[in-house]
Amino acid sequence: MKKAETYEVEEISAGVADDCHWVSIGFSSSIEKQDVLHVVCALSVDAQDRKLGHDSIYLERFDQAYSCYSGAEKISVGLQDIHFALNPEGGKALSLPRSVSFAVPPRLKGWSAASRIFKRMSSMECGRVVTVAGKTSPTSRSTRSRAKRAPG
């Protein structure tokens, strides 16, 4: 099994297509100088998607030969990094270790847009493996508000 790896993000872009949210992470690796990891989350899934296993995040590197559905156990987006915990199938399909991180340099163009798209993904059915730092659930937000109003 490969050791954990960390790459520096050289460029990042994100957006919404007709049927999905997407983030493309550009980096340099030993197999491709201008490598990329595309993270794609469908806006909606149906029974057929679920049956085919297409109800999860789709990951693809610079070529469809390095791609998979359901390859990530968890995608954690921090303030300046993105960490992927891949399952064995995801690691093999993407030719990456099961633990791979991407360090985001300060003031990287496109990072704030990518963070917003990851946050949107985290609320979608196929984005259930995505977590974003600083995102609070409505329940935790209302609990915190009540605690602030409590007499002291």
C-alpha positions in Angstrom: 0.0 0.0 0.0 1.3 3.5 -0.9 2.1 5.9 1.9 0.0 9.1 2.4 0.9 11.9 0.0 0.5 15.6 0.0 0.4 17.7 -3.1 0.4 21.5 -3.5 -2.6 22.9 -5.4 -1.3 24.8 -8.4 -4.7 25.9 -9.6 -8.3 25.2 -8.8 -11.6 25.9 -10.5 -15.2 25.1 -9.7 -18.7 25.5 -11.0 -22.1 24.2 -11.6 -23.1 22.4 -14.9 -26.6 21.5 -16.0 -26.5 18.3 -13.9 -23.7 18.6 -11.4 -21.4 20.6 -9.1 -17.7 20.2 -9.9 -14.2 21.1 -8.6 -11.0 20.6 -10.5 -7.8 20.5 -8.5 -4.6 21.1 -10.5 -1.3 19.7 -9.2 1.9 18.1 -10.3 2.6 14.4 -9.7 5.1 11.8 -10.6 2.8 10.4 -13.4 1.6 13.7 -14.9 3.3 17.1 -14.6 0.0 18.9 -15.2 -2.2 16.5 -13.2 -5.7 17.2 -12.2 -8.3 15.6 -9.9 -11.9 16.3 -10.9 -14.5 16.0 -8.1 -18.1 15.7 -9.5 -21.4 15.6 -7.6 -24.7 15.1 -9.3 -27.4 17.6 -8.5 -29.9 14.8 -8.3 -29.9 11.0 -8.3 -32.6 8.6 -9.2 -33.3 4.9 -8.6 -31.2 3.8 -11.6 -28.2 5.9 -10.4 -28.4 4.2 -7.0 -28.7 0.8 -8.6 -25.6 1.4 -10.8 -23.6 2.9 -7.9 -23.7 6.4 -9.5 -25.2 8.0 -6.4 -21.9 9.1 -5.0 -19.0 11.4 -5.8 -17.3 10.8 -9.2 -13.5 11.2 -9.2 -11.4 11.4 -12.3 -7.7 12.4 -12.8 -6.3 13.6 -16.1 -7.8 10.7 -18.0 -11.0 8.5 -17.7 -8.7 5.5 -17.3 -8.1 7.0 -13.8 -11.6 7.4 -12.6 -14.3 5.9 -10.3 -17.6 6.4 -8.5 -17.7 5.7 -4.7 -13.9 5.8 -4.4 -13.9 8.3 -1.5 -14.8 7.3 2.1 -14.4 10.9 3.1 -13.5 14.3 1.6 -12.6 16.8 4.2 -12.2 20.5 3.1 -10.3 22.6 5.6 -9.5 26.3 5.5 -6.3 25.7 3.4 -6.4 22.0 2.5 -8.5 19.2 1.1 -8.0 15.7 2.4 -9.3 12.5 0.6 -9.7 9.2 2.5 -10.0 6.8 -0.4 -11.2 3.2 -0.1 -9.0 0.5 -1.7 -11.0 0.6 -5.0 -10.6 4.4 -5.2 -6.9 4.3 -4.5 -6.4 1.7 -7.2 -8.6 3.4 -9.8 -7.0 6.8 -9.3 -3.5 5.4 -8.7 -3.2 7.4 -5.5 -2.6 6.3 -1.9 -5.7 5.8 0.3 -4.8 9.0 2.2 -4.0 12.0 0.0 -4.1 15.7 0.8 -3.9 18.9 -1.2 -2.3 21.9 0.4 -3.9 25.2 -0.8 -1.4 28.1 -0.9 -2.6 31.4 0.6 -4.7 33.6 -1.8 -5.0 30.9 -4.5 -7.3 32.2 -7.2 -10.5 30.1 -7.3 -10.2 28.7 -3.8 -13.1 30.6 -2.3 -15.4 29.5 -5.2 -14.2 25.9 -4.8 -14.9 26.0 -1.0 -18.4 27.2 -1.7 -19.0 24.4 -4.3 -17.7 21.8 -1.8 -20.1 23.2 0.8 -23.0 22.8 -1.7 -21.8 19.2 -2.4 -21.9 18.4 1.3 -25.7 19.0 1.4 -26.5 16.8 -1.6 -27.2 13.0 -1.6 -24.1 12.1 -3.7 -22.0 14.5 -1.6 -22.6 12.7 1.7 -18.8 12.0 2.1 -17.9 15.7 1.9 -17.4 17.7 5.0 -16.4 21.4 5.1 -14.6 23.2 8.0 -16.7 25.9 9.6 -20.0 24.4 8.3 -22.5 24.1 11.1 -25.8 22.3 10.9 -29.0 24.2 11.5 -29.4 22.4 14.8 -26.0 23.4 16.2 -26.5 27.0 15.1 -29.9 27.3 16.9 -28.5 25.6 20.0 -25.6 28.1 20.1 -28.0 31.0 19.6 -30.1 29.9 22.6 -27.0 29.5 24.7 -26.0 33.1 24.0 -29.4 34.4 25.0 -29.6 32.5 28.3 -29.4 34.7 31.4 -26.1 34.7 33.1 
